[in-house]
Amino acid sequence: MLRLEGFEVWAARTADAGLALAQAHQPNAVILDLRMPLTGGLQVLRALRTLPGLRDTPVTIVTGDYYLAEAQSEEIRALGAELRFKPLWLDELVTLARDMLRLPVRE
């Protein structure tokens, strides 16, 4: 959906592939799912923060879990990420991407 809105997007099916893409492309922003197979979004966030050039990259973690342990929420914030809840409709996703990239609102 973001590609159709003019954003350059890299997508990965696994955490390892996502980390490799992030390291190779140095994205301006990252959107992660909290619940992924094998490696969760929080683990990916921790790993992202150790990669050169990605320490301060804006990251948003999305989840369908409406209850998160306080420790999990605190760690997400401490690692400099935002938390959003599913579903994200197209306009919300585009607004999120624009906000993360600090782009002006398109009329």
PAKE-332227 format. One record per atom (N, C-alpha, C): y, x, z. Coordinates in pm, whole numbers, plus 50000, padded with zeros to 5 digits. Layout:
BEGIN
YXZ ...
% end
This chain:
BEGIN
498805008350000 500005000050000 501255008650000 501235019750074 502415028450079 502665035249945 501605038649874 501785044549740 502525034849649 502175022149656 502835012149572 504315010749606 504675014649726 506075014049770 506815027149743 506135036649676 506795048949636 506605060849727 505775059449829 505515070649920 504405079449864 504485092449891 503395101549858 502435101149977 501165098249950 500205095850057 498955104250034 498465110050142 497155116550144 496325108750244 495115105550208 494235097950297 492905105350310 492325104450428 491045111050454 490075101250518 488815103350491 487775094850548 487245100050681 487495112850708 487025118650834 488165126150902 488005128451030 489005135951105 489145150151052 488035156751025 488085170450973 488815171050840 488525161650752 489205161350622 490695158650641 491035149950734 492445146950762 493185159050816 492545166350906 493175178350960 493345188950852 492365190250764 492475199850654 493615195950560 493735183050529 494835178350445 496185180950511 496255178150640 497515180250713 497905194950711 496945203550732 497225217850733 497655222550594 497015217550491 497315221750354 498645216350304 498965203750339 500145197150281 501365196450374 501155199250503 502265198650599 503065185550582 502445174050609 503105161150585 504335159350673 505225150750627 506425147550702 506165137150811 505025130250803 504645120350903 503145117750890 502535113351001 501095110551003 500875097151072 500035088751010 499595076251071 498095077451092 497665075551217 496255077051254 495725063951311 494455061651290 493775050651359 493225056351489 493325048951597 492815053651725 491295054551726 490635044451672 489175043851673 488635047651537 488175060051527 487555064851404 486135069351438 485275069651336 483915074351364 483915089151402 483075092751494 482845106351540 484005112351618 485185113151559 486335119151625 487435108751631 487925105651749 488955095351764 490345100551732 491265091251713 492645094651680 493325103451782 493005101551909 493615109852013 493145124352000 491895126351968 491395139951946 492065146351824 492275138451720 492965143551601 494395147051636 495065138651713 496435141451755 496505154551833 495585156451925 495555169152001 495425180951905 494515179851809 494285190751713 495515192851624 496155182051580 497365183251498 498435191251569 498585188751698 499645195351775 499405210251792 498195214951760 497925229351770 498115236351636 498265228751527 498385234751394 499825239451369 499975251451315 501315256551284 502065246951192 503315244151228 504155235451147 503975220651172 503015216651254 502765202351277 503045198151421 503535207351501 503795204451642 504755192651661 505775191851575 506795181451592 506765170751483 505725170551403 505595160551298 505475146651361 506265136951313 506125123351367 504715117851343 504125112551449 502785106751442 502815092951506 502195083451438 501985070151496 500495067451495 499995063151608 498595059151620 498555043851620 497705038451534 497545023851528 496175020251583 496115008651644 494855004251704 494804989151712 493604984051710 493374969951733 493024967251879 492944977851959 492654976652102 493944973152175 494014961152227 495244957052294 495294961552440 494184966652489 494194972452623 493784987052611 494664995752652 494345010052658 494505014652801 493665023752841 493805029452974 495175036252982 495805035353098 497125041253117 497135056253085 496065063153122 495975077553095 496005080252945 495355071652868 495345073252723 496735070952665 497385060452708 498745057552661 499715068652699 499585073852819 500455084652865 500225097352783 498975100352752 498705112452673 499275111052532 499145099252473 499715096952340 501215099652343 501895094252443 503355096552456 503655111252484 502875117552571 503115131652605 502935140652483 502075136752391 501875144452269 502885140652160 503845132252196 504935129052105 504615119051997 503625110652020 503265100551921 503675086651968 503805077751873 504065063651903 502755055951890 502725044351948 501545035751944 501945022451884 501195017851787 501415004751725 500094997251722 500204984051724 499004975751727 498784968651595 497504967651557 497104960451436 497174945551464 497334937751363 497494941651224 498924946251196 499044955251101 500344959251048 500454953050909 501364943850891 501574937650762 502364947250674 502384944850546 503024953950450 504454957450491 505254947550523 506654950450558 506734958850686 505834956650780 505814964550903 505384979050875 504404980650787 503914993850752 505005001850679 505684995450586 506765002050512 507895005650607 508264996650697 509314999450794 508895010950885 507655011050928 507145021951012 507265035250937 506815035750814 506885048150735 508335052550718 509235043350686 510645046650669 511245051950800 510905045550910 511415049951040 510895064051074 509625066351049 509035079351080 509685090350996 510045086950872 510665096650782 512185096650792 512685087650874 514135085950891 514835082950758 514235073950681 514805069850554 515655057350574 516695055650494 517505043450507 516705031150463 517095019750515 516465007150480 516855003650337 515854999850255 516134995550118 516444980750119 517444977150045 517854963050037 517164956349921 
% end
